Each structure stands twice: as structure tokens, then as C-alpha cells.
Amino acid sequence: MKKYDVIIIGSGQAGVPLAKKLAKMGKQTAIIEKRWPGGTCVNDGCTPSKALIGDARLAYMARQAERIGLKSEGEVDINILIDRKTKIVENARNGIYKSLREIPNLNLMMGTATFTGEKELRVDYVSGNMEFITADLIFINTGAHAQIPDIPGIKEAGYLTATSIMELRSIPEHLVILGAGYIALEFGQLFRRLGSKVTILEKRERILIKEDEDVANELGTILEEDGAGVITNVQVEKVARTPGGQTVITISNQEGEQQISCSHWLIAAGRVPNTAELNLAKAGIETDDKGYIKTDDKLQTTAPGIYALGDVKGGAAFTHVAYNDHLLVLKNLFEEGNLSAHNRLIPYCMFTDPELGRVGMTEQEAREKGFRVKVAKLQMDQSARGVESGETRGFMKAVVDEYSGQILGAAIIAHNGGEIVSVLQMAMLGGITYETIRNMMFAHPTFSESLNNLFMTLDKKS
């Protein structure tokens, strides 16, 4: 059995930088990857989807050019989009693969890892060979995949996932999406802009159930303005494929059953961790009732010396969280740090157009936790830059502690909303009050300058 200093299972956004840094520190490091280096983000998440979303916005903006008298005709050639997306992904993937192969002390193993005992693993290589390895430190960064609900007929009828939908070489005539979270809404707007009829099905009472109701309603309105249909409070009963190639989905609500016929349907109803092949119990690693690996605030599992990073441990499933996870364990284990994953301030962005940039607590969360809050809100049609650029959909919203003036959370639905909310994230980390932002000097005219006006709305309420 070969002994390493460190073993990393999975080459996602935590595994790759951690492996490189530890190898450069002189640690004999093995990183095991069963598919492609780069994880979900590079191969079938952020990188490809945002490339396609960017191209779909070009199509949308071309149609909007009619407001200045510029006529736009013709249809989008999806093959050009897919080829461009694929090239971007392959360049990123190949760059990661090359770097992992070239760094001294780092062994990239292409295969599947399975625990055979405490800190012992069997690696089944894609080549067909097998090897047993061990290390004092092991990091699990295996990610998650699409959850497929147990709906009668689903296996026979077939379906798309967030991965396979980005390989389509024809634009769906009618795309039905099961789920109304971030992935569902991004793909819904993307394919609507490419020319598909889009219908979004959500079993709960509204979309984006984790966001404040006004935020969800605003984004629902924006999607409907773009021509996407949203049906809530609905249950999918069964699905079938017709001889003509159509998918027929039977749904039910209080009014009874009805059928929706579509050319394609996408399952975007949650994710499940990639732990099935790991044989975690053999290593003494416990999981929760959904299969996510249990960790403490230092990201250590129930097995000493074994850590879980990224989506596989549950919680906020974002690339930047995984990357921050690797920094946390690196500093704690090798740089005498004392960082904690508890109560990290996690920003995120949903890349609809306009974007939803979010950080901190929602208004509902703040009130439930007992804060006495003031809520600042500014429609984007009251933003000078918004009006000048024609980007007037959405609003800025911030939740403020009434006593301290500290910003508790924010939701920015705006063009480049993810960039704008980063200003408020830095203010929150630095303890900067809303009054300071209200009075500070921003460059004019920028979208961030409207944060002045956002917090001025609180003056009118006092």
C-alpha cells in the first residue's frame, strides 16, 4: 500500500488549489478524479452555463435594439453557441489537467476512489488497473449531481439535466422545467431568449422559496415579461413519451389534472451528494439523512484527519464556498489559523438578466431572529444609470439593524447585481454602517452610486 502525506478525492474548486499548494509545500500529494479535472464548475456548471447565458443576452439585446430603430432579423444558430461553450470548457479543463501533471510532488490519479478502511483507499483507474493508498490527511471534494425525482414513467420518457441540456444541438420548441430555483430560472430565461417556449413547474406556492416574497415576485414578473410561463402549487403525477417524440407531463393541483405536451423537459429539482461509491462507513464517516457528509466548523468529518469540502458536505452549494473551504483547511492545518465555517458571510448570484445578487439575511430571516429592522428599497427605474442604459427592471433592497445601522443583508435585482452586492458585502465585513454608504462619494453615473439613493429612502421613513 502506497503512503502519501495527503490524499484529495475530487478535483473541484477546493481540491485543485489545495492539491497544488500542498504539493508546492513539499507534501507528497495524490488527487483522484474519476471524470474531468475542474469539477462541476468548469465542466458542467458555472463556466459553460454562463458562456451560454452571455450569448443568449446578445440575442436579447439584438432584439431590444429596435428601440433605436435598428432592426434585427434571423434566428440563433445554437451550434455556434455550443461550439464556443465547448471550446471555453476544454481550454479550462486542459489547463487544469496540464498544471496538475506538471507540479512536483503531485500525482493525478484518473479513477474512482473507495474507502477500504480508516484512511485507506482503493483506486480503480479508468485504465482498468487498481491500487491501494493511504495518507494521514484526506480531503473529500466529490461534489453533487442532479436529483431525479421518482415520477412514474420518467426513466422511459427520458429527461434533461443541467449538464445534458448544454449539449443540445437544436433549440427546444417547448421546454418544460421541473423546479423553480436558481438553475431552473437561469436555464428558463436562457432558452426563452434563444426562441423556446418555456414553462416552469414548481410544487410550492412560489418560485425561489428561500428568498423574500417581494424578491421572488419581482423575478417572476421579469420571467413572464420575457415570455416564460410559471405554474406554482403543482404536482407532477406522471410522464410519458409519445410515438411522435413529444413528452406528455401530467400535472395536478386543486383544480384537478391536466396535461402539458413539450419537446424537451429539464429536471432542476435539487442536487444529491456524490458519496455512493465512497463507502464512507468503512472509514467511520457519517452522513446526514440526505447523504451529505457531516462536518464540524473546521470541516472535519466524524473521522479524525478526514475533511469534506464543497457541495458534498451540504449547505450553500456554490463554487466560491468550495474555494473558501480549501483556504479554511489550509490555514488551519498548515498556517496555525483558527478559521471557522460557522456564520461565514456567503454571497451568491443568480445569473438571470437582471441578476440577483444576494448576501446576508433576508428580511424574513432577520425578523425571525428578533432583529428590529429597517428596510431600504429602490426600484431600478429610479437609478440614473438604470434609466440612461435602459436597464430599469428590478430593485435594490437592504435590511438594516435599526439600532446599530449595520447592514444585515441585501438583495440586488439589477444589471450586474452580483457586482453591486459585493459593495455591501465589503461594508458588512468591515462594519460600515448604512449611513456611511448613504453619504459616501461614488463615481457618477454608476449602478453602485444608486446605493446612496437606496439608503436615502430610510431618511424618508424616520
C-alpha positions as CSV (number, residue, x, y, z in Angstrom):
1,M,0.0,0.0,0.0
2,K,1.5,3.3,-1.1
3,K,1.7,6.1,1.6
4,Y,1.1,9.7,0.8
5,D,1.1,12.8,3.0
6,V,-2.2,13.9,1.6
7,I,-5.0,12.4,-0.5
8,I,-7.6,14.5,-2.1
9,I,-10.7,12.8,-3.6
10,G,-12.2,15.0,-6.4
11,S,-10.6,17.8,-8.4
12,G,-13.2,20.5,-7.9
13,Q,-12.8,24.1,-6.9
14,A,-11.5,23.1,-3.4
15,G,-9.5,20.1,-4.4
16,V,-7.4,21.6,-7.2
17,P,-6.0,24.6,-5.4
18,L,-5.5,22.7,-2.2
19,A,-3.5,19.9,-4.1
20,K,-1.3,22.5,-5.8
21,K,-0.5,24.4,-2.7
22,L,0.3,21.3,-0.6
23,A,2.5,19.8,-3.3
24,K,4.4,23.1,-3.5
25,M,4.9,22.9,0.2
26,G,6.6,19.6,-0.3
27,K,3.8,17.3,0.7
28,Q,3.5,14.1,-1.3
29,T,0.0,14.6,-2.6
30,A,-2.4,12.4,-4.5
31,I,-5.5,13.8,-6.2
32,I,-8.1,11.3,-7.5
33,E,-10.5,12.3,-10.3
34,K,-13.0,9.9,-11.9
35,R,-14.2,12.2,-14.6
36,W,-12.6,15.5,-15.7
37,P,-10.4,17.9,-13.7
38,G,-12.1,21.1,-12.6
39,G,-15.3,19.7,-11.1
40,T,-18.8,20.8,-11.8
41,C,-18.0,24.5,-12.1
42,V,-15.6,24.2,-15.0
43,N,-17.1,21.2,-16.8
44,D,-20.9,21.5,-16.5
45,G,-21.7,24.3,-14.1
46,C,-20.6,28.0,-14.0
47,T,-18.2,28.1,-17.0
48,P,-20.4,26.6,-19.7
49,S,-23.7,27.9,-18.4
50,K,-22.5,31.5,-18.1
51,A,-21.0,31.3,-21.6
52,L,-24.4,30.3,-23.0
53,I,-26.2,32.9,-20.8
54,G,-23.8,35.6,-22.2
55,D,-24.6,34.6,-25.8
56,A,-28.4,34.5,-25.1
57,R,-28.1,38.0,-23.7
58,L,-26.6,39.1,-27.1
59,A,-29.7,37.7,-28.8
60,Y,-31.9,39.5,-26.4
61,M,-30.1,42.8,-26.8
62,A,-30.2,42.5,-30.6
63,R,-34.0,42.4,-30.4
64,Q,-34.0,45.3,-27.9
65,A,-32.1,47.4,-30.5
66,E,-35.3,48.1,-32.3
67,R,-35.9,50.8,-29.7
68,I,-33.3,52.9,-31.5
69,G,-34.5,51.9,-34.9
70,L,-32.1,49.0,-35.6
71,K,-33.9,46.0,-37.0
72,S,-32.7,42.5,-36.1
73,E,-33.7,39.5,-38.1
74,G,-32.9,35.8,-38.3
75,E,-32.6,33.0,-35.7
76,V,-29.8,32.0,-33.3
77,D,-27.6,29.2,-34.6
78,I,-27.3,27.1,-31.4
79,N,-24.4,25.2,-32.9
80,I,-22.2,28.3,-32.7
81,L,-23.1,28.8,-29.1
82,I,-22.4,25.1,-28.2
83,D,-19.1,25.1,-30.0
84,R,-18.0,28.3,-28.3
85,K,-19.0,27.0,-24.9
86,T,-17.3,23.7,-25.5
87,K,-14.0,25.4,-26.5
88,I,-14.1,27.5,-23.4
89,V,-14.7,24.5,-21.2
90,E,-12.0,22.4,-22.9
91,N,-9.4,25.2,-22.6
92,A,-10.1,25.5,-18.9
93,R,-10.2,21.7,-18.3
94,N,-7.0,21.1,-20.3
95,G,-5.2,23.9,-18.4
96,I,-6.1,22.4,-15.1
97,Y,-5.1,18.9,-16.2
98,K,-1.7,20.1,-17.5
99,S,-1.0,22.0,-14.3
100,L,-1.8,19.0,-12.1
101,R,0.5,16.8,-14.2
102,E,3.4,19.2,-14.1
103,I,3.7,20.1,-10.4
104,P,6.3,18.1,-8.5
105,N,5.1,16.0,-5.5
106,L,1.6,15.8,-7.1
107,N,0.2,12.6,-8.5
108,L,-3.1,13.0,-10.5
109,M,-4.9,9.6,-10.5
110,M,-7.7,9.2,-13.0
111,G,-10.1,6.8,-11.5
112,T,-12.6,6.0,-8.7
113,A,-11.8,6.1,-5.0
114,T,-13.4,3.8,-2.4
115,F,-12.6,3.6,1.3
116,T,-11.4,0.2,2.4
117,G,-10.6,1.1,6.0
118,E,-9.6,4.1,8.2
119,K,-7.6,6.4,5.9
120,E,-7.2,3.6,3.4
121,L,-8.5,3.8,-0.2
122,R,-8.7,1.6,-3.3
123,V,-8.3,3.5,-6.6
124,D,-9.8,1.8,-9.6
125,Y,-8.2,3.5,-12.6
126,V,-10.0,4.2,-15.8
127,S,-7.3,2.2,-17.4
128,G,-8.5,-0.9,-15.6
129,N,-5.7,-1.1,-13.1
130,M,-6.1,-0.9,-9.3
131,E,-4.0,0.5,-6.4
132,F,-4.3,0.8,-2.6
133,I,-3.2,4.0,-1.0
134,T,-3.2,5.7,2.4
135,A,-2.4,9.1,4.0
136,D,-2.7,10.8,7.4
137,L,-4.8,13.6,5.8
138,I,-7.6,13.0,3.4
139,F,-9.9,15.6,1.8
140,I,-13.2,14.7,0.1
141,N,-14.3,17.1,-2.7
142,T,-16.6,14.9,-4.8
143,G,-19.4,17.4,-5.3
144,A,-23.0,16.6,-6.2
145,H,-25.3,15.8,-9.1
146,A,-28.9,16.3,-10.2
147,Q,-31.6,14.7,-8.1
148,I,-34.0,12.8,-10.2
149,P,-37.5,12.5,-8.6
150,D,-39.3,9.2,-8.6
151,I,-42.0,10.1,-11.1
152,P,-43.9,7.2,-12.9
153,G,-42.6,6.9,-16.4
154,I,-39.6,9.2,-16.1
155,K,-37.0,6.6,-17.0
156,E,-38.9,5.5,-20.1
157,A,-39.7,9.1,-21.2
158,G,-36.2,10.5,-20.6
159,Y,-35.2,13.9,-19.4
160,L,-32.6,16.6,-19.5
161,T,-30.3,17.7,-16.6
162,A,-28.4,20.9,-16.2
163,T,-25.5,19.0,-17.8
164,S,-27.1,17.4,-20.8
165,I,-29.2,20.4,-21.7
166,M,-26.0,22.3,-22.6
167,E,-25.2,19.7,-25.3
168,L,-28.4,20.2,-27.3
169,R,-27.8,20.9,-31.0
170,S,-31.3,22.2,-31.6
171,I,-33.3,24.8,-29.8
172,P,-36.3,23.2,-28.0
173,E,-39.6,24.0,-29.4
174,H,-41.2,23.8,-25.9
175,L,-39.0,23.4,-22.8
176,V,-40.7,22.4,-19.5
177,I,-38.6,22.8,-16.4
178,L,-39.3,21.0,-13.1
179,G,-38.2,23.2,-10.3
180,A,-38.0,27.0,-9.8
181,G,-34.7,27.5,-8.1
182,Y,-31.6,29.3,-9.4
183,I,-30.6,26.6,-12.0
184,A,-34.2,26.4,-13.3
185,L,-34.7,30.2,-13.7
186,E,-31.3,30.7,-15.4
187,F,-32.0,28.0,-18.0
188,G,-35.6,29.1,-18.4
189,Q,-34.6,32.6,-19.4
190,L,-31.7,31.4,-21.4
191,F,-33.8,29.1,-23.7
192,R,-36.6,31.6,-23.9
193,R,-34.2,34.1,-25.3
194,L,-33.0,31.5,-27.8
195,G,-36.6,31.1,-29.0
196,S,-38.0,28.3,-27.0
197,K,-41.5,28.3,-25.4
198,V,-40.7,27.8,-21.7
199,T,-42.9,26.5,-18.9
200,I,-41.6,26.3,-15.3
201,L,-43.3,24.0,-12.8
202,E,-43.0,24.5,-9.1
203,K,-44.6,22.3,-6.4
204,R,-44.5,25.1,-3.7
205,E,-46.5,28.2,-3.6
206,R,-43.9,30.4,-5.3
207,I,-40.6,30.4,-7.0
208,L,-37.3,31.0,-5.1
209,I,-38.8,29.8,-1.8
210,K,-35.6,30.8,0.1
211,E,-35.8,34.4,-0.9
212,D,-38.1,37.1,0.4
213,E,-41.5,37.1,-1.3
214,D,-41.0,40.5,-3.0
215,V,-37.7,39.3,-4.5
216,A,-39.3,36.2,-5.8
217,N,-42.3,38.1,-7.2
218,E,-40.1,40.6,-9.0
219,L,-38.1,37.9,-10.7
220,G,-41.3,36.0,-11.6
221,T,-42.6,39.2,-13.2
222,I,-39.4,39.6,-15.2
223,L,-39.5,36.0,-16.5
224,E,-43.1,36.4,-17.5
225,E,-42.2,39.7,-19.3
226,D,-39.6,37.7,-21.2
227,G,-42.4,35.2,-22.2
228,A,-41.7,32.3,-19.8
229,G,-44.7,30.7,-18.1
230,V,-44.6,29.8,-14.4
231,I,-47.1,27.4,-12.7
232,T,-46.9,27.0,-9.0
233,N,-48.6,24.8,-6.4
234,V,-48.4,21.9,-8.9
235,Q,-47.5,18.3,-8.6
236,V,-46.1,16.1,-11.4
237,E,-48.1,12.9,-11.4
238,K,-46.5,11.0,-14.4
239,V,-44.7,11.5,-17.6
240,A,-44.8,9.6,-20.9
241,R,-43.2,9.8,-24.4
242,T,-45.4,9.7,-27.4
243,P,-44.6,7.8,-30.7
244,G,-44.1,11.2,-32.3
245,G,-41.3,12.2,-29.9
246,Q,-43.3,14.5,-27.6
247,T,-43.1,14.3,-23.8
248,V,-46.5,14.5,-22.1
249,I,-46.4,15.6,-18.5
250,T,-49.5,15.0,-16.3
251,I,-49.7,17.6,-13.5
252,S,-52.3,18.2,-10.8
253,N,-53.4,21.0,-8.5
254,Q,-56.6,21.9,-6.6
255,E,-58.4,22.2,-9.9
256,G,-57.6,18.6,-10.9
257,E,-55.3,17.1,-13.5
258,Q,-54.1,18.5,-16.8
259,Q,-51.5,17.5,-19.4
260,I,-48.7,19.5,-20.8
261,S,-47.0,18.4,-24.1
262,C,-43.4,19.5,-24.8
263,S,-40.5,18.7,-26.9
264,H,-38.0,18.7,-24.0
265,W,-38.1,18.7,-20.3
266,L,-35.4,19.6,-17.8
267,I,-35.1,18.3,-14.2
268,A,-33.9,21.1,-11.9
269,A,-35.3,19.9,-8.6
270,G,-32.3,19.8,-6.4
271,R,-29.0,18.0,-6.0
272,V,-27.6,15.0,-4.2
273,P,-24.1,14.4,-3.0
274,N,-21.6,12.2,-4.8
275,T,-21.0,9.8,-2.0
276,A,-22.5,6.5,-3.2
277,E,-19.2,5.0,-4.4
278,L,-17.0,6.2,-1.5
279,N,-18.0,3.5,1.1
280,L,-17.8,6.2,3.8
281,A,-18.9,3.9,6.6
282,K,-15.7,1.9,6.2
283,A,-13.7,5.0,7.2
284,G,-16.1,6.0,10.0
285,I,-17.5,8.9,8.2
286,E,-21.1,9.8,9.0
287,T,-23.7,11.4,6.7
288,D,-27.0,13.2,7.3
289,D,-30.4,11.9,6.2
290,K,-29.8,13.3,2.7
291,G,-26.4,11.7,2.3
292,Y,-24.3,14.8,2.9
293,I,-21.1,14.3,4.9
294,K,-21.3,15.6,8.4
295,T,-18.6,18.1,9.4
296,D,-17.7,20.4,12.3
297,D,-17.0,24.1,11.9
298,K,-13.4,23.2,10.8
299,L,-14.8,21.0,8.1
300,Q,-13.5,17.8,9.7
301,T,-15.8,14.7,9.3
302,T,-16.6,12.3,12.1
303,A,-13.3,10.5,11.2
304,P,-10.3,12.4,12.5
305,G,-8.0,13.6,9.8
306,I,-10.6,13.4,7.1
307,Y,-12.2,16.6,5.8
308,A,-15.1,17.3,3.4
309,L,-15.0,20.4,1.2
310,G,-17.6,21.9,-1.2
311,D,-21.0,20.6,-2.2
312,V,-20.5,17.1,-0.7
313,K,-20.8,18.4,2.8
314,G,-24.1,20.2,2.2
315,G,-25.0,23.8,2.9
316,A,-24.6,26.6,0.4
317,A,-23.6,24.9,-2.9
318,F,-21.5,27.5,-4.6
319,T,-18.1,27.4,-6.3
320,H,-16.8,30.2,-4.1
321,V,-17.8,28.3,-1.0
322,A,-15.7,25.3,-2.1
323,Y,-12.8,27.6,-2.8
324,N,-13.1,29.2,0.6
325,D,-13.3,25.8,2.2
326,H,-9.8,25.0,0.8
327,L,-8.5,28.2,2.3
328,L,-10.0,27.4,5.7
329,V,-8.4,24.0,6.0
330,L,-5.1,25.2,4.5
331,K,-4.8,28.0,7.1
332,N,-6.0,25.9,10.0
333,L,-3.9,22.8,9.3
334,F,-0.7,24.3,7.9
335,E,-0.6,28.0,8.9
336,E,-1.7,27.9,12.5
337,G,-5.0,29.5,11.7
338,N,-8.3,29.2,13.6
339,L,-10.9,29.9,10.9
340,S,-14.4,28.6,11.3
341,A,-17.1,27.7,8.7
342,H,-19.7,28.8,11.1
343,N,-21.5,32.0,10.2
344,R,-19.4,32.8,7.2
345,L,-20.8,35.7,5.2
346,I,-21.6,33.9,1.9
347,P,-22.6,36.0,-1.1
348,Y,-24.2,34.5,-4.2
349,C,-25.6,35.5,-7.5
350,M,-28.3,34.1,-9.8
351,F,-27.4,34.9,-13.3
352,T,-30.7,35.7,-14.7
353,D,-30.9,39.1,-16.5
354,P,-31.2,41.2,-14.5
355,E,-29.1,39.3,-12.0
356,L,-30.0,38.6,-8.4
357,G,-27.1,39.4,-6.1
358,R,-27.5,38.3,-2.5
359,V,-25.6,38.5,0.7
360,G,-26.6,38.1,4.4
361,M,-30.0,37.6,5.8
362,T,-33.3,38.1,4.0
363,E,-35.8,40.4,5.6
364,Q,-37.8,37.4,6.8
365,E,-34.8,35.8,8.4
366,A,-33.8,39.0,10.2
367,R,-37.3,39.4,11.7
368,E,-37.5,35.8,12.7
369,K,-34.1,36.1,14.5
370,G,-35.5,39.0,16.5
371,F,-33.8,42.0,14.9
372,R,-35.6,45.2,14.8
373,V,-35.1,46.2,11.1
374,K,-35.4,49.0,8.7
375,V,-35.8,48.0,5.0
376,A,-34.4,50.2,2.3
377,K,-35.7,49.7,-1.2
378,L,-35.1,51.5,-4.5
379,Q,-36.6,50.5,-7.9
380,M,-34.1,50.4,-10.7
381,D,-36.2,52.9,-12.7
382,Q,-35.2,55.4,-10.1
383,S,-31.5,54.7,-10.7
384,A,-29.9,57.3,-13.0
385,R,-27.6,54.7,-14.6
386,G,-30.5,52.3,-15.0
387,V,-32.6,54.9,-16.9
388,E,-29.7,56.0,-19.0
389,S,-28.7,52.5,-20.1
390,G,-32.3,51.1,-20.4
391,E,-31.7,48.7,-17.5
392,T,-34.7,49.6,-15.4
393,R,-36.0,46.2,-14.3
394,G,-35.6,45.1,-10.7
395,F,-34.8,46.8,-7.5
396,M,-32.2,47.2,-4.7
397,K,-33.1,46.1,-1.2
398,A,-31.1,46.2,2.0
399,V,-32.1,45.1,5.5
400,V,-30.6,47.3,8.3
401,D,-30.4,46.9,12.1
402,E,-32.4,49.8,13.4
403,Y,-30.2,50.3,16.5
404,S,-26.7,49.9,15.1
405,G,-27.1,50.9,11.5
406,Q,-25.3,47.7,10.4
407,I,-26.4,46.1,7.2
408,L,-27.8,42.6,7.9
409,G,-28.4,41.6,4.3
410,A,-29.2,42.7,0.8
411,A,-30.8,41.6,-2.4
412,I,-29.9,43.4,-5.6
413,I,-32.0,42.6,-8.7
414,A,-30.2,44.7,-11.3
415,H,-27.9,44.6,-14.3
416,N,-24.6,43.5,-12.8
417,G,-26.4,42.9,-9.5
418,G,-23.7,40.5,-8.4
419,E,-21.1,43.2,-8.7
420,I,-23.2,45.8,-6.8
421,V,-24.0,43.5,-3.9
422,S,-20.2,43.0,-3.4
423,V,-20.0,46.6,-2.3
424,L,-22.5,45.9,0.5
425,Q,-20.7,42.6,1.4
426,M,-17.5,44.5,2.0
427,A,-19.3,47.0,4.1
428,M,-20.8,44.2,6.2
429,L,-17.4,42.6,6.7
430,G,-15.9,46.0,7.6
431,G,-18.7,47.0,10.0
432,I,-19.5,50.0,7.8
433,T,-23.0,51.4,8.6
434,Y,-25.6,52.2,6.0
435,E,-25.3,55.9,6.9
436,T,-21.7,55.9,5.7
437,I,-22.7,54.4,2.4
438,R,-25.6,56.8,2.1
439,N,-23.1,59.7,2.4
440,M,-20.0,58.4,0.6
441,M,-18.9,59.5,-2.8
442,F,-19.4,57.1,-5.7
443,A,-18.3,57.7,-9.3
444,H,-21.1,59.1,-11.4
445,P,-23.0,57.7,-13.1
446,T,-22.6,54.1,-11.9
447,F,-25.1,51.5,-10.7
448,S,-23.3,51.4,-7.3
449,E,-23.9,55.1,-6.9
450,S,-27.6,54.3,-6.5
451,L,-26.7,52.8,-3.1
452,N,-26.6,56.5,-2.0
453,N,-30.3,56.7,-3.0
454,L,-31.2,53.3,-1.7
455,F,-30.2,54.3,1.9
456,M,-31.7,57.8,1.5
457,T,-35.1,56.1,1.4
458,L,-34.6,55.3,5.1
459,D,-34.5,59.1,5.8
460,K,-38.0,59.4,4.5
461,K,-39.2,56.7,6.9
462,S,-37.7,58.2,10.0
